Amino acid sequence: MQTDMDPRSLIGRKAFDRNGSKLGTVDEVYLDDATGAMEWAAIRTGLFSRDAFVPLEPSEFKEGALRVPFDRSLIKDAPDFGVGRHLSPEQELQLYHHYGIDVSAPMETPPPYRDFGRIAGADDPDSPA
């Protein structure tokens, strides 16, 4: 997703699934708490005006519309947390799992073991006794 885009410019735009079928319109945009980057869009779908959350990272803003790389049925079955409230980390994790997006942080490999020497004066042959 474009990172230099004003999130408000997405609100009211049409959204389409991976097959080009219209999903609805973007109702709200949610930002990442830590980075401020756009993370989720709530798309108002269907006759009952339910909002479905979709991740913005694999999505594209193209030709004045949001193109979401997921099937309509998957989007409609997304967990419903309601709009207008903050998404908790647990809710975000549920959404990522729903869309099959792996968000596990890469494991940091521990630094290799290094011998930085002995404690000064402890069995040091060069140390004056």
C-alpha positions as CSV (number, residue, x, y, z in Angstrom):
1,M,0.0,0.0,0.0
2,Q,1.2,3.5,-0.7
3,T,2.8,4.9,2.4
4,D,2.7,8.6,1.4
5,M,-1.1,8.6,1.1
6,D,-3.4,10.5,3.4
7,P,-5.6,7.9,5.1
8,R,-8.6,10.2,4.8
9,S,-8.3,10.0,1.0
10,L,-9.4,6.3,1.2
11,I,-12.6,7.0,3.0
12,G,-15.6,6.8,0.7
13,R,-13.7,5.0,-2.0
14,K,-15.0,1.8,-3.6
15,A,-13.4,-1.4,-2.7
16,F,-13.1,-4.5,-4.9
17,D,-12.0,-8.1,-4.1
18,R,-9.3,-10.1,-6.0
19,N,-11.8,-11.0,-8.8
20,G,-12.9,-7.4,-9.3
21,S,-16.3,-7.8,-7.6
22,K,-17.4,-4.8,-5.7
23,L,-17.2,-5.2,-1.9
24,G,-18.6,-1.8,-0.8
25,T,-17.0,1.5,0.3
26,V,-14.2,2.2,2.7
27,D,-15.9,3.5,5.9
28,E,-12.8,3.9,8.1
29,V,-9.0,3.6,8.1
30,Y,-7.1,2.3,11.1
31,L,-3.5,3.2,11.8
32,D,-0.8,1.2,13.5
33,D,-0.3,2.4,17.0
34,A,3.5,2.3,16.9
35,T,4.2,3.6,13.4
36,G,1.2,5.6,12.4
37,A,1.1,3.7,9.1
38,M,-2.3,2.7,7.6
39,E,-3.0,-0.9,8.7
40,W,-6.7,-1.7,8.3
41,A,-9.7,-0.5,6.3
42,A,-13.2,-1.1,7.4
43,I,-15.3,-1.7,4.3
44,R,-19.1,-1.2,4.5
45,T,-20.5,-4.3,2.8
46,G,-23.9,-5.8,1.9
47,L,-27.5,-5.0,2.5
48,F,-27.1,-5.0,6.3
49,S,-24.3,-2.4,6.2
50,R,-21.8,-4.6,8.1
51,D,-18.2,-3.3,8.2
52,A,-15.5,-5.9,7.4
53,F,-11.9,-5.3,8.3
54,V,-9.3,-5.9,5.6
55,P,-5.5,-5.5,5.9
56,L,-4.1,-2.7,3.8
57,E,-0.6,-4.1,3.5
58,P,-1.2,-6.5,0.7
59,S,-3.9,-4.3,-0.8
60,E,-3.4,-1.6,-3.5
61,F,-5.0,1.7,-4.2
62,K,-5.4,1.7,-8.0
63,E,-7.5,3.7,-10.4
64,G,-9.2,5.5,-7.5
65,A,-10.3,2.3,-5.7
66,L,-9.0,-0.1,-3.1
67,R,-8.1,-3.5,-4.6
68,V,-8.0,-6.2,-1.9
69,P,-6.3,-9.5,-2.8
70,F,-8.8,-11.7,-1.0
71,D,-12.1,-13.4,-2.1
72,R,-15.3,-11.7,-1.2
73,S,-16.5,-14.7,0.9
74,L,-13.4,-14.5,3.1
75,I,-13.8,-10.8,3.6
76,K,-17.5,-11.2,4.5
77,D,-16.6,-13.9,7.0
78,A,-14.0,-11.8,8.8
79,P,-14.4,-11.3,12.6
80,D,-16.8,-8.4,13.3
81,F,-15.4,-6.0,15.9
82,G,-17.6,-3.0,15.1
83,V,-16.2,0.3,13.9
84,G,-15.3,3.5,15.6
85,R,-13.3,1.7,18.3
86,H,-9.6,0.9,18.7
87,L,-8.6,-2.6,17.6
88,S,-6.8,-4.4,20.4
89,P,-3.7,-6.4,19.6
90,E,-5.7,-9.6,20.1
91,Q,-8.3,-8.5,17.6
92,E,-5.7,-7.6,15.1
93,L,-4.1,-11.0,15.6
94,Q,-7.5,-12.7,15.0
95,L,-7.9,-10.7,11.8
96,Y,-4.4,-11.5,10.5
97,H,-5.0,-15.2,11.2
98,H,-8.3,-15.0,9.4
99,Y,-6.6,-13.7,6.3
100,G,-3.8,-16.2,6.6
101,I,-1.1,-13.5,7.1
102,D,1.8,-14.6,9.2
103,V,2.7,-11.9,11.6
104,S,5.0,-13.9,13.8
105,A,8.1,-11.9,14.4
106,P,11.2,-13.4,13.0
107,M,13.2,-15.0,15.7
108,E,16.2,-13.1,16.6
109,T,19.3,-15.3,16.6
110,P,21.3,-14.9,19.7
111,P,24.7,-13.4,19.1
112,P,27.5,-15.9,18.8
113,Y,29.3,-16.8,22.0
114,R,32.4,-14.7,22.5
115,D,35.0,-15.0,25.1
116,F,35.7,-11.5,26.3
117,G,38.3,-12.6,28.7
118,R,38.5,-13.3,32.3
119,I,37.6,-11.1,35.2
120,A,40.6,-8.9,35.9
121,G,42.9,-10.5,38.4
122,A,41.2,-13.9,38.3
123,D,43.8,-16.5,37.4
124,D,45.4,-14.0,35.0
125,P,49.0,-15.0,34.3
126,D,49.9,-11.4,33.3
127,S,48.3,-10.0,36.4
128,P,50.7,-9.0,39.3
129,A,50.0,-11.2,42.3
